[in-house]
Amino acid sequence: MKRKKYNIIFSVILIILLFVILYFAKLYLDDYKSRILNLCAIYTILGLSLNLINGFTGLFSLGHAGFMAIGAYTTALLTMPIPIKEQNFFMAPLISPLDKIVWPFLPSLILGGILAAFVAFLIGAPVLRLKGDYLAIATLGFSEIIRVIFTNTQRLTNGALGLKGIPNTTNLFWSFGIAVITLIVMILLINSSYGRAFKAIREDEIAAENMGINLFKHKILAFTIGAFFAGIGGGLLGNLIGAIDPLMFRFFLTYNILLIIVLGGMGSITGTVISAFIITISMEALRFLDESINLGFFTIRGIPGLRMVVFSVLLMMVILFFRNGLMGNKEITLDILANKLSKKPLTKGGVKR
Amino acid sequence: MNMLRTENITMKFGGVTAVKDFSLNIDKGEIVALIGPNGAGKTTVFNMITGVYKPTSGKIFLKDKDITGYRPDKITSFGIARTFQNIRLFKELSVLDNVLIANHLRIKSNFIEAIVRLPKYNREEREMHEKSIELIKRVGLLDVIHEKSSSLPYGKQRRLEIARALATNPSILLLDEPAAGMNPKETEDLTEFIKEIRDEFDLTIFMIEHHMQVVMGISDRIYVLDYGVTIAEGNPNEIQNNPKVIEAYLGVSEDA
């Protein structure tokens, strides 16, 4: 119990420290670097939410891009100032009352999350009866359906033209603030009785059901919570980049997040956070691969997208040799850190580990 | 008092009748065994009672309440717990988590209350922990409470599975071959253990078992299935001398 109290105090100190660092980062980092940091935080949110569905509950869902699209469009349409809306919708006017209302950022984000969660709830009912690959295909199909709908609802989403001039409200405080909240909610959820039920479903559905866990209810719950945070992540992303269009939310986006959780470890929160940062930063750092490289004796012609090959190879390596990813389903907790720092061997039942 | 009753339950898979007109009557506090050669339909009976399969026809009653066709999780909440023929623990999770999960069906807080850690939820969580630790201590797994369940030796995994089933607060416990793969010493311990938990937790026990030592040692009554048909029913003594049972197990002699 005492330890718990220390942990809470220590976590609070860490969070304050993080925001102090962010304050200075905001002062001194240029736009490019702070955008990458923002992306890191947003991918953390997305990774955590997908890991809840795929890693903890064991539902192989590939519908994340769809949920993000819902969140991104909701947030963008609600936060865009009226003159900019008029500029965007020159082909066909935006349906009322959306053309008249402008909401602050936070409620828009939350509504984006709620809408994504609501859609997840609706499609979850039929889709979550499927298992394994079939579920993956169905959710992937759903995500494409959302994209196609958004391409064709000219008066709601401006169709293939997308939305431009979305206010760049997302800054380091927003993205990291919400990432920290997501992280805390995930930790609290996973370590609660509900989190244990999710893990039980992942481990063995038949046993879980026979131990009195309502499979359907818990699957829907995990799916909906995951979609909620995906919607919020999408909203943050839209208002960070400033322009969204349906093509942004192709399967490719889900694949990026999937890469993060597979590399980080399905079922590890710390793994997801670490790998979200690694992947996002290296995606930028490896950009030189897309340009032509002069090796002195030989010049490689720039092939756009070559850096993605690195990630594909990485993913194959992980699946072949490190099936568990960076962390497996283990976590780095404050307890473990404290033990490491004080050089005390971790003992459990007298066994030195 | 009547605990579990089935009325002519029949299970057909396509053209195959796995179990035909199985009628069972178990009173409170009894230990009843279900035996029969391989493929006789014993596990199918279990799966019908626990809701994994919906019987093609017939009815199942728990304490005179019709439970036919309910989902497995509902049936567990009514008070039927089971173990599996091939152990089905939550392999990657600790011994404690395995037992804690079986407490989840009684949780009253919703997930938001759980995330926010309302005092109501904290109290429930504390009660779950205390109860689970008590159970783990009872089955003698306290020294491995934080170990991954798949790392336990076979006998202990069996015990953990029983502990997990007990954590759902059952009034009747269904054991599917609890002694499978155990050595004579472990088998003897298990027999004792089953009797003890029956008395301690006020249980009724219905089990499938091949180990005749266990079956004859502790059962009050035995049902014998062969090709889905009930061929005999009675106390161990009657069953041992029943010609039909001997025939099903050993075959008929040529010159008979």
Contacts between the chains, C-beta under 8 A, distances in Angstrom:
chain1	res1	chain2	res2	distance
A	185	B	115	5.9
A	188	B	114	7.7
A	188	B	115	4.8
A	188	B	116	7.8
A	188	B	117	6.5
A	189	B	111	7.1
A	189	B	114	7.2
A	189	B	115	5.2
A	192	B	111	7.5
A	192	B	114	4.0
A	192	B	115	6.6
A	192	B	117	7.8
A	192	B	121	7.4
A	192	B	125	7.5
A	193	B	100	7.2
A	193	B	103	7.4
A	193	B	104	5.1
A	193	B	107	5.3
A	193	B	109	8.0
A	193	B	114	6.2
A	193	B	124	7.5
A	193	B	125	6.5
A	193	B	128	6.9
A	194	B	104	7.7
A	194	B	107	8.0
A	194	B	111	4.7
A	194	B	114	5.4
A	196	B	93	7.6
A	196	B	97	5.7
A	196	B	100	5.7
A	196	B	101	5.0
A	196	B	104	6.6
A	197	B	101	6.3
A	197	B	104	4.9
A	199	B	90	6.9
A	199	B	92	7.7
A	199	B	93	6.0
A	199	B	97	7.4
A	199	B	101	7.8
A	200	B	90	5.3
A	200	B	93	7.4
A	200	B	101	4.5
A	200	B	104	7.8
A	203	B	89	8.0
A	203	B	90	3.9
A	203	B	91	5.9
A	203	B	92	5.9
A	203	B	93	6.3
A	204	B	88	5.2
A	204	B	89	7.6
A	204	B	90	6.0
A	204	B	91	7.6
A	206	B	52	7.3
A	206	B	84	7.9
A	206	B	88	6.4
A	207	B	84	6.9
A	207	B	88	4.0
A	207	B	89	7.2
A	207	B	90	6.8
A	208	B	90	7.6
A	208	B	101	7.3
A	209	B	71	7.4
A	209	B	72	4.5
A	209	B	73	5.3
A	210	B	50	6.0
A	210	B	52	7.5
A	210	B	72	5.1
A	210	B	73	7.6
A	210	B	76	6.1
A	210	B	81	7.8
A	210	B	82	5.8
A	210	B	84	7.9
A	211	B	73	7.9
A	211	B	76	6.4
A	211	B	81	7.9
A	211	B	101	5.9
A	211	B	102	4.6
A	211	B	104	7.6
A	211	B	105	7.2
A	211	B	164	6.5
A	211	B	165	7.8
A	211	B	168	6.2
A	212	B	73	4.9
A	212	B	76	3.8
A	212	B	77	5.3
A	212	B	102	6.9
A	212	B	104	6.9
A	212	B	105	3.0
A	212	B	168	5.4
A	213	B	73	5.8
A	213	B	101	7.2
A	213	B	104	6.0
A	213	B	105	6.7
A	214	B	71	7.6
A	214	B	73	4.9
A	215	B	73	7.1
A	221	B	111	6.1
A	225	B	111	7.7
A	329	B	92	6.3
A	348	B	146	5.3
A	349	B	143	5.9
A	349	B	144	7.0
A	349	B	145	8.0
A	349	B	146	6.8
A	349	B	147	7.6
